[in-house]
Amino acid sequence: MPVTMFTSLDDARRALVARPLDTHLAARIRSLWSFASRLVPGESPRGVAKFASIEEANAARAAWVKRRAQALRAGGAMRSTRPEHSPS
């Protein structure tokens, strides 16, 4: 990722704004996602999970976050990151 120097804060603010028809926008998004996946490897839960209540959904998410944090602390990436839940 290139380093850009600005002469004022206004120049820096203008550089943050992406125009809707910017031809470099897709490349910028790909670069950001690539950087994020290298920074914190692993997969997010895929698909749709159905829960009987919001409390059950929150508990499943909290369990996933806890497992993910433990895996990152251990230095490994999680392969199976799908939250566990009981079907309703």
HELIX and SHEET records of a PDB file:
HELIX    1   1 LEU A    9  LEU A   16  1                                   8    
HELIX    2   2 LEU A   25  LEU A   39  1                                  15    
HELIX    3   3 ILE A   54  ALA A   74  1                                  21    
END                                                                             
